Amino acid sequence: MAPDELQRESFATICVYGAGEVDSQTGAVSFPIYQRSTFAFKSAQEGTDIFAGRKEGYLDTRLGNPTQAAF
Protein backbone atom coordinates (compact mmCIF):
# COMPACT_ATOMS: atom_id res chain seq x y z
CA MET A 1 0.00 0.00 0.00
CA ALA A 2 1.11 3.52 -0.68
CA PRO A 3 1.58 5.82 2.35
CA ASP A 4 -1.61 7.76 1.52
CA GLU A 5 -3.55 4.48 1.44
CA LEU A 6 -2.20 3.50 4.86
CA GLN A 7 -3.56 6.72 6.33
CA ARG A 8 -7.08 5.68 5.27
CA GLU A 9 -6.80 2.18 6.72
CA SER A 10 -7.82 1.42 10.28
CA PHE A 11 -5.25 0.33 12.85
CA ALA A 12 -6.68 -3.22 12.84
CA THR A 13 -6.32 -3.48 9.05
CA ILE A 14 -2.71 -2.32 9.20
CA CYS A 15 -2.00 -4.89 11.93
CA VAL A 16 -3.32 -7.70 9.74
CA TYR A 17 -1.89 -6.64 6.40
CA GLY A 18 1.13 -4.61 7.51
CA ALA A 19 2.62 -1.91 5.36
CA GLY A 20 1.99 -3.84 2.16
CA GLU A 21 5.51 -5.13 1.63
CA VAL A 22 5.41 -7.95 -0.90
CA ASP A 23 7.76 -10.88 -0.33
CA SER A 24 10.06 -11.00 -3.34
CA GLN A 25 10.46 -14.78 -3.20
CA THR A 26 6.86 -15.87 -2.69
CA GLY A 27 4.70 -12.85 -3.57
CA ALA A 28 2.99 -13.06 -0.16
CA VAL A 29 1.46 -9.77 0.98
CA SER A 30 1.35 -10.92 4.60
CA PHE A 31 4.44 -12.23 6.31
CA PRO A 32 4.28 -16.04 6.43
CA ILE A 33 4.15 -17.77 9.79
CA TYR A 34 6.99 -20.23 10.25
CA GLN A 35 5.40 -22.49 12.84
CA ARG A 36 8.03 -25.17 12.94
CA SER A 37 11.03 -25.84 10.80
CA THR A 38 14.65 -26.77 10.80
CA PHE A 39 16.92 -25.01 8.37
CA ALA A 40 19.43 -26.34 5.86
CA PHE A 41 22.99 -25.05 5.66
CA LYS A 42 25.28 -24.73 2.68
CA SER A 43 27.97 -26.58 4.62
CA ALA A 44 28.73 -28.07 8.02
CA GLN A 45 30.99 -25.06 8.65
CA GLU A 46 28.08 -22.68 8.05
CA GLY A 47 25.97 -24.58 10.59
CA THR A 48 28.84 -24.47 13.07
CA ASP A 49 29.30 -20.72 12.58
CA ILE A 50 25.58 -20.00 13.03
CA PHE A 51 25.42 -22.18 16.14
CA ALA A 52 28.51 -20.44 17.58
CA GLY A 53 27.07 -16.99 16.82
CA ARG A 54 29.81 -16.08 14.33
CA LYS A 55 27.27 -15.85 11.50
CA GLU A 56 23.62 -14.83 11.44
CA GLY A 57 21.08 -17.47 10.56
CA TYR A 58 18.47 -19.83 11.93
CA LEU A 59 19.04 -23.25 13.46
CA ASP A 60 15.60 -24.35 14.63
CA THR A 61 12.37 -22.41 15.17
CA ARG A 62 12.57 -23.01 18.92
CA LEU A 63 15.65 -20.78 18.90
CA GLY A 64 14.33 -18.18 16.47
CA ASN A 65 12.87 -17.97 13.00
CA PRO A 66 11.94 -15.36 10.35
CA THR A 67 8.49 -14.82 11.92
CA GLN A 68 10.00 -13.99 15.31
CA ALA A 69 12.54 -11.69 13.69
CA ALA A 70 9.82 -9.80 11.80
CA PHE A 71 7.74 -9.43 14.94
C-alpha atoms as an extended CHARMM CRD file, in Angstrom:
* protein
*
        71  EXT
         1         1  MET       CA              0.0000000000        0.0000000000        0.0000000000  PROA      1               0.0000000000
         2         2  ALA       CA              1.1130000000        3.5190000000       -0.6810000000  PROA      2               0.0000000000
         3         3  PRO       CA              1.5810000000        5.8170000000        2.3510000000  PROA      3               0.0000000000
         4         4  ASP       CA             -1.6070000000        7.7640000000        1.5210000000  PROA      4               0.0000000000
         5         5  GLU       CA             -3.5550000000        4.4800000000        1.4410000000  PROA      5               0.0000000000
         6         6  LEU       CA             -2.2020000000        3.4990000000        4.8650000000  PROA      6               0.0000000000
         7         7  GLN       CA             -3.5640000000        6.7220000000        6.3330000000  PROA      7               0.0000000000
         8         8  ARG       CA             -7.0770000000        5.6800000000        5.2660000000  PROA      8               0.0000000000
         9         9  GLU       CA             -6.8040000000        2.1790000000        6.7230000000  PROA      9               0.0000000000
        10        10  SER       CA             -7.8180000000        1.4210000000       10.2820000000  PROA      10              0.0000000000
        11        11  PHE       CA             -5.2460000000        0.3290000000       12.8500000000  PROA      11              0.0000000000
        12        12  ALA       CA             -6.6770000000       -3.2220000000       12.8430000000  PROA      12              0.0000000000
        13        13  THR       CA             -6.3190000000       -3.4840000000        9.0550000000  PROA      13              0.0000000000
        14        14  ILE       CA             -2.7140000000       -2.3210000000        9.1970000000  PROA      14              0.0000000000
        15        15  CYS       CA             -1.9970000000       -4.8920000000       11.9260000000  PROA      15              0.0000000000
        16        16  VAL       CA             -3.3200000000       -7.7020000000        9.7390000000  PROA      16              0.0000000000
        17        17  TYR       CA             -1.8870000000       -6.6380000000        6.3950000000  PROA      17              0.0000000000
        18        18  GLY       CA              1.1270000000       -4.6050000000        7.5070000000  PROA      18              0.0000000000
        19        19  ALA       CA              2.6190000000       -1.9100000000        5.3590000000  PROA      19              0.0000000000
        20        20  GLY       CA              1.9950000000       -3.8350000000        2.1600000000  PROA      20              0.0000000000
        21        21  GLU       CA              5.5090000000       -5.1340000000        1.6330000000  PROA      21              0.0000000000
        22        22  VAL       CA              5.4090000000       -7.9480000000       -0.9010000000  PROA      22              0.0000000000
        23        23  ASP       CA              7.7560000000      -10.8840000000       -0.3330000000  PROA      23              0.0000000000
        24        24  SER       CA             10.0610000000      -11.0000000000       -3.3370000000  PROA      24              0.0000000000
        25        25  GLN       CA             10.4580000000      -14.7780000000       -3.1990000000  PROA      25              0.0000000000
        26        26  THR       CA              6.8560000000      -15.8730000000       -2.6940000000  PROA      26              0.0000000000
        27        27  GLY       CA              4.7040000000      -12.8500000000       -3.5740000000  PROA      27              0.0000000000
        28        28  ALA       CA              2.9890000000      -13.0640000000       -0.1650000000  PROA      28              0.0000000000
        29        29  VAL       CA              1.4570000000       -9.7710000000        0.9820000000  PROA      29              0.0000000000
        30        30  SER       CA              1.3490000000      -10.9190000000        4.6030000000  PROA      30              0.0000000000
        31        31  PHE       CA              4.4420000000      -12.2280000000        6.3140000000  PROA      31              0.0000000000
        32        32  PRO       CA              4.2820000000      -16.0370000000        6.4270000000  PROA      32              0.0000000000
        33        33  ILE       CA              4.1510000000      -17.7700000000        9.7920000000  PROA      33              0.0000000000
        34        34  TYR       CA              6.9850000000      -20.2260000000       10.2460000000  PROA      34              0.0000000000
        35        35  GLN       CA              5.3960000000      -22.4860000000       12.8400000000  PROA      35              0.0000000000
        36        36  ARG       CA              8.0300000000      -25.1720000000       12.9360000000  PROA      36              0.0000000000
        37        37  SER       CA             11.0300000000      -25.8440000000       10.8040000000  PROA      37              0.0000000000
        38        38  THR       CA             14.6450000000      -26.7670000000       10.7960000000  PROA      38              0.0000000000
        39        39  PHE       CA             16.9210000000      -25.0130000000        8.3730000000  PROA      39              0.0000000000
        40        40  ALA       CA             19.4280000000      -26.3390000000        5.8610000000  PROA      40              0.0000000000
        41        41  PHE       CA             22.9890000000      -25.0530000000        5.6620000000  PROA      41              0.0000000000
        42        42  LYS       CA             25.2760000000      -24.7320000000        2.6760000000  PROA      42              0.0000000000
        43        43  SER       CA             27.9680000000      -26.5770000000        4.6170000000  PROA      43              0.0000000000
        44        44  ALA       CA             28.7330000000      -28.0740000000        8.0200000000  PROA      44              0.0000000000
        45        45  GLN       CA             30.9870000000      -25.0620000000        8.6450000000  PROA      45              0.0000000000
        46        46  GLU       CA             28.0850000000      -22.6760000000        8.0510000000  PROA      46              0.0000000000
        47        47  GLY       CA             25.9660000000      -24.5790000000       10.5860000000  PROA      47              0.0000000000
        48        48  THR       CA             28.8420000000      -24.4680000000       13.0730000000  PROA      48              0.0000000000
        49        49  ASP       CA             29.3030000000      -20.7240000000       12.5760000000  PROA      49              0.0000000000
        50        50  ILE       CA             25.5830000000      -20.0020000000       13.0300000000  PROA      50              0.0000000000
        51        51  PHE       CA             25.4170000000      -22.1760000000       16.1440000000  PROA      51              0.0000000000
        52        52  ALA       CA             28.5090000000      -20.4370000000       17.5830000000  PROA      52              0.0000000000
        53        53  GLY       CA             27.0730000000      -16.9870000000       16.8160000000  PROA      53              0.0000000000
        54        54  ARG       CA             29.8080000000      -16.0810000000       14.3340000000  PROA      54              0.0000000000
        55        55  LYS       CA             27.2710000000      -15.8520000000       11.5040000000  PROA      55              0.0000000000
        56        56  GLU       CA             23.6160000000      -14.8290000000       11.4370000000  PROA      56              0.0000000000
        57        57  GLY       CA             21.0770000000      -17.4680000000       10.5580000000  PROA      57              0.0000000000
        58        58  TYR       CA             18.4750000000      -19.8300000000       11.9260000000  PROA      58              0.0000000000
        59        59  LEU       CA             19.0380000000      -23.2510000000       13.4570000000  PROA      59              0.0000000000
        60        60  ASP       CA             15.5960000000      -24.3510000000       14.6290000000  PROA      60              0.0000000000
        61        61  THR       CA             12.3670000000      -22.4110000000       15.1730000000  PROA      61              0.0000000000
        62        62  ARG       CA             12.5660000000      -23.0090000000       18.9230000000  PROA      62              0.0000000000
        63        63  LEU       CA             15.6520000000      -20.7800000000       18.8980000000  PROA      63              0.0000000000
        64        64  GLY       CA             14.3300000000      -18.1780000000       16.4650000000  PROA      64              0.0000000000
        65        65  ASN       CA             12.8700000000      -17.9650000000       12.9990000000  PROA      65              0.0000000000
        66        66  PRO       CA             11.9400000000      -15.3630000000       10.3490000000  PROA      66              0.0000000000
        67        67  THR       CA              8.4860000000      -14.8190000000       11.9180000000  PROA      67              0.0000000000
        68        68  GLN       CA              9.9950000000      -13.9880000000       15.3100000000  PROA      68              0.0000000000
        69        69  ALA       CA             12.5440000000      -11.6850000000       13.6910000000  PROA      69              0.0000000000
        70        70  ALA       CA              9.8240000000       -9.8020000000       11.8010000000  PROA      70              0.0000000000
        71        71  PHE       CA              7.7390000000       -9.4310000000       14.9430000000  PROA      71              0.0000000000
